[in-house]
């Protein structure tokens, strides 16, 4: 069960980045939230926490390397996070405790040739030479996965090149044809791949080029999403094929895009003032397909998203979306999968955003204002208490950086922290209420502890998978990861 049976009000306390009361996480809990909510080497509102992530990684490796190994594969295969998986496997390779896992991890996380170059580049930048044998053997095993097209596509002139890896690891060719392929890679004689990028480079960002790429199915799903603006502005006439491609159920489920990718495409088109109802319908259909396997949550649910200033920071240097915008999108997804909801946002104030489940997920998210300001997570909890509203569960999406000045409860003299309000709600309204706290930033502290508390992390619809399973007594995110690939003893 996902329970922290610590006697919540007596549990050890710490403070968050704003100096407010919070609960510390164990290194393992902290690592999960950091890994699943962070783009490595990217700034956040409270700064780049990459160094803190590394400290946590190295600490957990010393005691539970198998857990870090599972987290690495989980992050890559389930949450589709590339860079952090490169970091985790490299850190495991550096440690005496983790090196036994490395070869098998690399086989599971190397999906593209540039995964190999990125892993080696991280290791060399961080630790220099020599390269551990575990990395060499894993890269050698993976090198044979790729045909000429994929090798040529990712044969870029970076510091670490594919031919550098070939010379380093000396993979064994399965036949003379593969041996010839690798020889031509070393001699820079690979056939130039015909990709949508090379087509645009050669023939220009024109209507005819996009029409040909669409007609010949030369755009991958992610490429189609990212280039909707260019396709529409170029005036491509075969847009019906684009709509069909984006809403193809098999493609949507196979490509496993993070929900905010659809929202980002929508926002780009909206900001440009381009596109018709058909493309917006296609994006709504696609995001609904991507959530169709999530278990529906029965009963009444309060969902509250943090839209404060600390959440209004781009999730990466390559994205214009803020963490707050992702939070309201996640709120909208949660609203869609729940039987009955009360939906709120908060900063210094509490806001009501009444959402119909019959509306589009993206349209609902876009209807919610993101204002900025301080962070007061107690507001939605106080609302439930004041109104004596019965709910089966509370879902909070926040970075946990509460910065309010606490009031004190009458009689006890205890500050009205988030957890104190939950305990009071259990006493007065619903003793069995669940609190599902979805950590959106991974700063390493939390606001909730105790019975029926479920701490989750991430920007994927997969976080909602755990709400149903945890309430049914199946497992928690920590438990799921602990035995994801490598079975752990004890």
C-alpha positions as CSV (number, residue, x, y, z in Angstrom):
1,X,0.0,0.0,0.0
2,X,1.1,3.6,-0.6
3,X,0.9,4.6,3.0
4,X,3.4,6.5,5.1
5,X,2.2,5.3,8.6
6,X,4.4,7.6,10.6
7,X,1.9,9.4,12.8
8,X,1.7,12.4,10.5
9,X,1.4,15.2,13.0
10,X,4.4,13.9,14.9
11,X,6.5,13.2,11.8
12,X,9.9,14.9,11.4
13,X,9.5,18.3,9.7
14,X,11.7,20.4,7.6
15,X,11.2,23.6,5.5
16,X,10.8,24.1,1.8
17,X,12.6,26.7,-0.4
18,X,10.2,29.4,0.9
19,X,11.0,28.6,4.6
20,X,7.5,27.1,5.2
21,X,6.8,23.9,7.1
22,X,7.2,20.7,5.0
23,X,8.0,17.0,5.5
24,X,11.3,15.7,4.3
25,X,11.4,12.7,1.8
26,X,13.6,9.7,2.1
27,X,16.4,9.8,-0.5
28,X,14.5,7.2,-2.5
29,X,11.2,9.1,-2.5
30,X,13.1,12.3,-3.3
31,X,14.9,10.7,-6.2
32,X,11.7,9.5,-7.8
33,X,10.1,12.9,-7.7
34,X,13.3,14.6,-9.0
35,X,13.8,12.2,-11.8
36,X,10.2,12.1,-13.1
37,X,9.6,15.9,-12.9
38,X,12.9,17.3,-14.1
39,X,14.6,18.0,-17.4
40,X,18.3,17.6,-16.5
41,X,20.4,20.7,-16.7
42,X,17.4,23.0,-17.0
43,X,16.5,26.0,-14.8
44,X,13.5,26.1,-12.6
45,X,12.0,28.9,-10.6
46,X,14.2,28.0,-7.6
47,X,17.2,27.3,-9.8
48,X,18.7,24.2,-11.6
49,X,18.5,21.3,-9.2
50,X,20.7,19.0,-11.3
51,X,23.5,19.0,-8.7
52,X,21.0,18.0,-6.0
53,X,19.6,15.2,-8.2
54,X,23.2,13.9,-8.7
55,X,23.8,13.9,-4.9
56,X,20.5,12.0,-4.4
57,X,21.4,9.5,-7.2
58,X,24.8,8.8,-5.8
59,X,23.4,8.3,-2.3
60,X,20.7,5.8,-3.3
61,X,23.1,3.9,-5.5
62,X,25.3,3.1,-2.5
63,X,22.4,1.4,-0.7
64,X,19.9,0.4,-3.4
65,X,21.6,0.3,-6.8
66,X,18.9,-2.1,-8.1
67,X,16.2,0.5,-7.4
68,X,18.2,3.2,-9.4
69,X,18.6,0.6,-12.2
70,X,14.8,0.1,-12.3
71,X,14.1,3.8,-12.1
72,X,16.4,4.4,-15.1
73,X,14.5,1.9,-17.3
74,X,11.2,3.1,-16.0
75,X,12.0,6.8,-16.8
76,X,13.0,5.9,-20.3
77,X,10.3,3.3,-21.3
78,X,7.3,4.5,-19.3
79,X,7.8,8.3,-18.9
80,X,9.8,8.7,-22.1
81,X,12.5,10.8,-20.4
82,X,15.8,10.4,-22.3
83,X,18.4,12.6,-20.7
84,X,17.9,11.6,-17.1
85,X,18.1,7.9,-18.1
86,X,21.5,8.7,-19.6
87,X,22.6,10.3,-16.4
88,X,21.3,7.4,-14.2
89,X,23.0,4.6,-16.2
90,X,26.3,6.6,-16.3
91,X,26.2,7.1,-12.5
92,X,25.6,3.4,-12.0
93,X,28.5,2.6,-14.3
94,X,30.8,4.8,-12.2
95,X,29.9,3.1,-9.0
96,X,31.1,-0.3,-7.7
97,X,27.6,-1.1,-6.5
98,X,25.8,-0.3,-9.8
99,X,28.1,-1.6,-12.5
100,X,26.5,-5.1,-12.6
101,X,23.3,-3.6,-14.0
102,X,24.7,-1.4,-16.7
103,X,24.9,-3.7,-19.6
104,X,21.3,-4.9,-19.3
105,X,20.1,-1.3,-18.7
106,X,21.7,-0.1,-21.9
107,X,19.9,-2.8,-23.8
108,X,16.6,-1.5,-22.5
109,X,17.1,2.3,-22.8
110,X,19.0,2.7,-26.1
111,X,16.3,3.2,-28.6
112,X,18.1,5.5,-31.0
113,X,21.8,5.8,-32.1
114,X,22.1,9.1,-30.4
115,X,21.3,7.5,-27.0
116,X,24.7,5.9,-27.3
117,X,26.5,9.1,-28.1
118,X,24.7,11.1,-25.4
119,X,25.5,8.5,-22.7
120,X,29.2,8.4,-23.6
121,X,29.3,12.2,-23.8
122,X,27.8,12.6,-20.3
123,X,30.3,10.1,-18.9
124,X,33.3,11.7,-20.5
125,X,32.2,15.2,-19.5
126,X,31.5,14.2,-15.9
127,X,34.3,11.6,-15.2
128,X,36.6,11.5,-18.2
129,X,38.6,8.4,-19.1
130,X,38.8,5.4,-18.7
131,X,35.4,4.3,-19.9
132,X,34.0,1.5,-17.7
133,X,33.9,-2.0,-19.3
134,X,30.2,-2.2,-18.4
135,X,29.4,0.8,-20.7
136,X,31.6,-0.6,-23.5
137,X,30.0,-4.0,-23.4
138,X,26.5,-2.4,-23.3
139,X,27.2,-0.1,-26.2
140,X,28.7,-2.9,-28.2
141,X,25.6,-5.0,-27.7
142,X,23.3,-2.1,-28.8
143,X,25.3,-1.0,-31.8
144,X,24.1,-3.9,-33.9
145,X,20.4,-2.8,-33.5
146,X,20.7,-0.1,-36.1
147,X,20.5,-0.2,-39.8
148,X,22.1,2.2,-42.3
149,X,19.2,4.6,-42.3
150,X,19.2,5.1,-38.6
151,X,22.9,5.3,-38.3
152,X,23.1,7.9,-41.0
153,X,20.2,9.9,-39.6
154,X,22.0,10.3,-36.2
155,X,25.5,10.5,-37.6
156,X,26.0,14.1,-36.4
157,X,29.2,16.1,-36.1
158,X,29.1,16.4,-32.3
159,X,32.0,16.0,-29.9
160,X,31.2,12.3,-29.5
161,X,30.4,10.7,-32.9
162,X,29.0,7.3,-33.7
163,X,32.3,6.2,-35.3
164,X,34.1,7.1,-32.0
165,X,31.9,4.6,-30.3
166,X,32.6,2.0,-33.0
167,X,36.3,2.4,-32.5
168,X,35.9,2.3,-28.7
169,X,33.7,-0.8,-28.2
170,X,34.6,-2.9,-31.3
171,X,31.2,-4.6,-31.7
172,X,31.1,-7.9,-33.5
173,X,29.4,-7.8,-36.8
174,X,26.8,-10.5,-37.4
175,X,27.7,-10.9,-41.1
176,X,29.8,-9.3,-43.9
177,X,27.0,-6.9,-44.8
178,X,27.0,-5.4,-41.3
179,X,30.8,-5.3,-41.3
180,X,30.7,-3.3,-44.6
181,X,28.1,-0.9,-43.1
182,X,30.4,-0.2,-40.1
183,X,33.4,0.2,-42.4
184,X,31.5,2.9,-44.4
185,X,30.5,4.6,-41.2
186,X,34.2,4.9,-40.3
187,X,35.0,6.2,-43.7
188,X,32.1,8.7,-43.8
189,X,30.5,7.0,-46.7
190,X,27.1,6.2,-45.4
191,X,24.3,6.9,-47.8
192,X,22.6,10.2,-46.9
193,X,19.2,9.4,-45.4
194,X,16.2,10.9,-47.0
195,X,14.3,12.4,-44.0
196,X,11.8,15.2,-43.6
197,X,14.7,17.4,-42.4
198,X,16.8,16.7,-45.5
199,X,13.9,17.2,-47.8
200,X,13.1,20.6,-46.2
201,X,16.8,21.6,-46.4
202,X,17.0,20.6,-50.1
203,X,13.6,21.7,-51.4
204,X,12.5,24.4,-48.9
205,X,9.7,24.9,-46.5
206,X,7.1,24.9,-49.3
207,X,3.6,23.7,-49.8
208,X,4.8,21.1,-52.3
209,X,7.5,19.7,-49.9
210,X,5.0,19.3,-47.1
211,X,2.4,17.7,-49.3
212,X,4.9,15.2,-50.6
213,X,6.1,14.3,-47.1
214,X,2.6,13.9,-45.9
215,X,1.5,11.8,-48.9
216,X,4.5,9.5,-48.6
217,X,4.1,9.1,-44.8
218,X,7.6,10.5,-44.2
219,X,6.7,12.4,-41.0
220,X,6.9,10.6,-37.7
221,X,4.2,11.3,-35.1
222,X,6.3,13.7,-33.1
223,X,7.5,15.5,-36.2
224,X,3.9,15.9,-37.4
225,X,2.9,17.4,-34.0
226,X,5.8,19.8,-33.9
227,X,5.4,20.9,-37.5
228,X,1.7,21.6,-37.6
229,X,2.3,25.3,-37.7
230,X,4.6,25.0,-40.7
231,X,2.4,22.6,-42.5
232,X,-0.7,24.9,-42.1
233,X,1.2,28.1,-42.9
234,X,2.6,26.5,-46.0
235,X,-0.9,25.8,-47.2
236,X,-0.7,22.0,-47.6
237,X,-3.8,20.8,-49.4
238,X,-3.8,17.2,-48.0
239,X,-4.7,18.2,-44.4
240,X,-7.3,15.5,-44.2
241,X,-4.4,13.0,-44.1
242,X,-2.8,14.9,-41.3
243,X,-6.1,14.7,-39.3
244,X,-6.3,11.0,-39.9
245,X,-2.7,10.4,-39.0
246,X,-2.9,12.3,-35.7
247,X,-6.1,10.6,-34.6
248,X,-5.1,7.0,-35.6
249,X,-5.5,5.1,-32.4
250,X,-2.7,2.7,-33.1
251,X,-0.3,5.5,-33.8
252,X,-1.3,7.6,-30.8
253,X,-0.9,4.7,-28.4
254,X,2.4,3.5,-30.0
255,X,4.1,6.9,-29.9
256,X,3.2,7.6,-26.3
257,X,3.5,11.3,-26.4
258,X,3.4,13.2,-23.1
259,X,0.1,15.0,-22.8
260,X,1.7,18.4,-22.8
261,X,3.0,17.8,-26.4
262,X,-0.6,18.0,-27.7
263,X,-1.3,21.1,-25.6
264,X,1.9,22.7,-26.8
265,X,0.8,22.1,-30.4
266,X,-2.6,23.6,-29.7
267,X,-1.1,26.7,-28.0
268,X,1.3,27.3,-30.9
269,X,-1.6,27.3,-33.4
270,X,-3.8,29.4,-31.1
271,X,-1.1,32.0,-30.6
272,X,-0.5,32.2,-34.3
273,X,-4.2,32.5,-35.0
274,X,-4.1,29.7,-37.6
275,X,-5.9,26.4,-38.2
276,X,-9.5,25.4,-38.4
277,X,-11.8,23.5,-36.1
278,X,-10.7,20.2,-37.7
279,X,-7.1,20.4,-36.4
280,X,-8.3,21.4,-33.0
281,X,-10.7,18.5,-33.1
282,X,-7.9,16.2,-34.1
283,X,-5.7,17.3,-31.2
284,X,-8.6,16.8,-28.8
285,X,-9.3,13.3,-30.2
286,X,-5.7,12.3,-29.9
287,X,-5.3,13.4,-26.3
288,X,-8.5,11.5,-25.4
289,X,-7.2,8.4,-27.1
290,X,-3.9,8.7,-25.1
291,X,-5.9,8.6,-21.8
292,X,-8.4,5.9,-22.7
293,X,-6.6,3.1,-20.8
294,X,-6.6,5.0,-17.5
295,X,-9.0,3.5,-15.0
296,X,-12.0,5.8,-14.3
297,X,-12.2,7.0,-10.7
298,X,-15.6,6.5,-9.0
299,X,-17.1,8.9,-6.4
300,X,-16.4,12.6,-5.9
301,X,-13.0,14.1,-6.3
302,X,-11.6,17.5,-5.5
303,X,-8.8,18.4,-8.0
304,X,-6.7,21.5,-7.3
305,X,-3.8,22.9,-9.4
306,X,-1.1,25.3,-8.3
307,X,-0.9,28.3,-10.7
308,X,1.4,30.4,-8.5
309,X,4.5,32.3,-9.6
310,X,6.9,29.5,-8.8
311,X,5.0,27.3,-11.3
312,X,5.0,29.9,-14.0
313,X,8.4,29.0,-15.4
314,X,9.1,27.2,-18.7
315,X,9.6,23.5,-18.3
316,X,12.7,23.6,-20.5
317,X,14.7,26.0,-22.7
318,X,13.0,24.4,-25.7
319,X,9.4,24.9,-24.5
320,X,7.2,27.9,-24.0
321,X,4.8,25.9,-21.8
322,X,5.1,26.6,-18.0
323,X,4.7,24.1,-15.3
324,X,1.4,25.8,-14.3
325,X,0.0,25.2,-17.8
326,X,1.0,21.5,-17.5
327,X,-0.7,21.4,-14.1
328,X,-4.0,22.7,-15.4
329,X,-3.8,20.3,-18.3
330,X,-3.3,17.5,-15.8
331,X,-6.2,18.8,-13.9
332,X,-8.3,18.7,-17.0
333,X,-7.2,15.1,-17.7
334,X,-8.1,14.2,-14.1
335,X,-11.5,15.9,-14.5
336,X,-12.1,13.7,-17.6
337,X,-11.4,10.4,-15.8
338,X,-13.3,11.1,-12.6
339,X,-17.0,10.3,-12.1
340,X,-17.8,13.6,-10.4
341,X,-15.4,16.5,-9.7
342,X,-14.9,19.8,-8.0
343,X,-12.1,21.7,-9.8
344,X,-10.0,24.5,-8.3
345,X,-6.8,26.4,-8.9
346,X,-4.9,28.4,-6.3
347,X,-2.1,30.9,-5.8
348,X,-2.6,33.4,-2.9
349,X,-6.3,32.9,-3.6
350,X,-8.7,30.0,-4.5
351,X,-10.4,30.0,-7.9
352,X,-13.3,27.9,-9.1
353,X,-13.1,26.5,-12.6
354,X,-16.2,24.5,-13.3
355,X,-15.4,22.0,-16.0
356,X,-17.8,19.7,-17.9
357,X,-16.4,16.2,-18.7
358,X,-18.2,16.6,-22.1
359,X,-15.9,19.4,-23.1
360,X,-12.5,18.8,-24.7
361,X,-9.5,18.2,-22.4
362,X,-7.4,20.8,-24.1
363,X,-10.3,23.3,-24.3
364,X,-10.9,22.9,-20.6
365,X,-7.3,23.4,-19.8
366,X,-7.1,26.5,-22.0
367,X,-10.1,28.0,-20.3
368,X,-8.3,28.2,-16.9
369,X,-6.5,31.4,-16.0
370,X,-2.9,31.2,-14.8
371,X,-2.2,34.3,-12.7
372,X,0.9,33.8,-10.7
373,X,1.5,35.0,-7.1
374,X,2.2,33.2,-3.9
375,X,1.4,29.5,-3.1
376,X,-1.2,28.5,-0.6
377,X,-2.0,24.8,-0.8
378,X,-4.2,25.0,2.3
379,X,-6.9,27.0,0.4
380,X,-8.6,24.0,-1.3
381,X,-8.4,22.0,1.9
382,X,-9.9,24.9,4.0
383,X,-12.7,25.2,1.4
384,X,-13.7,21.5,1.9
385,X,-13.6,22.0,5.7
386,X,-15.6,25.3,5.7
387,X,-18.3,23.9,3.4
388,X,-18.2,20.4,5.0
389,X,-18.1,18.9,1.5
390,X,-17.7,15.1,1.4
391,X,-15.2,13.9,-1.2
392,X,-13.7,10.5,-1.7
393,X,-10.3,11.8,-2.8
394,X,-8.3,15.0,-3.1
395,X,-5.8,15.4,-6.0
396,X,-3.3,18.2,-5.6
397,X,-0.9,19.2,-8.4
398,X,1.8,21.5,-7.1
399,X,5.5,22.1,-6.6
400,X,4.9,22.1,-2.9
401,X,6.6,25.5,-2.4
402,X,3.9,26.8,0.0
403,X,4.8,30.3,1.3
404,X,1.8,31.4,3.3
405,X,1.9,32.7,6.9
406,X,0.1,30.0,8.9
407,X,-2.9,30.7,11.1
408,X,-3.2,28.6,14.2
409,X,-6.1,26.4,15.2
410,X,-8.2,27.2,18.2
411,X,-7.4,25.1,21.3
412,X,-4.4,23.1,20.0
413,X,-2.2,26.0,19.1
414,X,-1.0,24.0,16.1
415,X,-0.3,25.8,12.8
416,X,-2.9,25.1,10.1
417,X,-0.5,23.2,7.8
418,X,-1.8,21.2,4.9
419,X,-1.5,18.0,6.9
420,X,-3.2,19.5,9.9
421,X,-6.2,20.5,7.7
422,X,-6.3,17.0,6.2
423,X,-6.4,15.4,9.7
424,X,-9.2,17.8,10.7
425,X,-11.1,16.9,7.5
426,X,-10.7,13.2,8.3
427,X,-12.1,13.8,11.8
428,X,-15.0,16.0,10.8
429,X,-16.0,14.9,7.3
430,X,-14.5,11.8,5.8
431,X,-12.1,9.6,7.8
432,X,-11.2,7.6,4.7
433,X,-10.4,10.4,2.3
434,X,-7.4,9.8,0.0
435,X,-4.9,12.5,-0.7
436,X,-3.0,12.1,-3.9
437,X,-0.2,14.7,-4.1
438,X,1.2,14.9,-7.6
439,X,4.7,16.6,-7.4
440,X,5.2,18.8,-10.4
441,X,8.8,20.0,-9.8
442,X,10.7,17.6,-7.5
443,X,12.3,20.0,-5.0
444,X,12.5,17.2,-2.4
445,X,9.9,18.1,0.2
446,X,6.2,17.3,0.6
447,X,3.2,18.7,2.4
448,X,1.4,15.4,3.3
449,X,2.1,12.3,5.4
450,X,0.1,9.6,7.0
451,X,-2.7,7.1,6.2
452,X,-4.2,7.2,2.7
453,X,-1.5,9.5,1.4
454,X,-0.1,8.8,-2.1
455,X,2.9,10.8,-3.3
456,X,3.3,10.7,-7.1
457,X,5.5,12.5,-9.5
458,X,5.5,13.3,-13.2
459,X,3.9,15.1,-16.1
460,X,2.5,12.0,-17.8
461,X,-1.0,10.6,-17.8
462,X,0.6,7.5,-16.3
463,X,0.5,9.2,-12.8
464,X,-3.2,8.7,-12.8
465,X,-2.8,4.9,-13.3
466,X,-1.5,4.8,-9.7
467,X,-4.4,6.6,-8.1
468,X,-6.8,3.7,-8.9
469,X,-4.3,1.0,-8.1
470,X,-3.2,2.5,-4.8
471,X,-6.8,3.0,-3.6
472,X,-7.4,-0.7,-4.5
473,X,-4.4,-1.7,-2.3
474,X,-2.3,-2.8,-5.2
475,X,0.9,-0.9,-5.1
476,X,2.5,2.5,-5.0
477,X,4.8,4.3,-7.5
478,X,7.8,3.4,-5.4
479,X,6.8,-0.3,-5.3
480,X,6.0,-0.4,-9.0
481,X,9.5,1.0,-9.8
482,X,11.3,-1.2,-7.2
483,X,10.4,-4.3,-9.2
484,X,10.0,-2.9,-12.6
485,X,12.7,-4.9,-14.4
486,X,15.3,-6.1,-11.9
487,X,13.5,-8.0,-9.0
488,X,14.5,-6.7,-5.6
489,X,14.9,-8.8,-2.5
490,X,13.6,-7.9,0.9
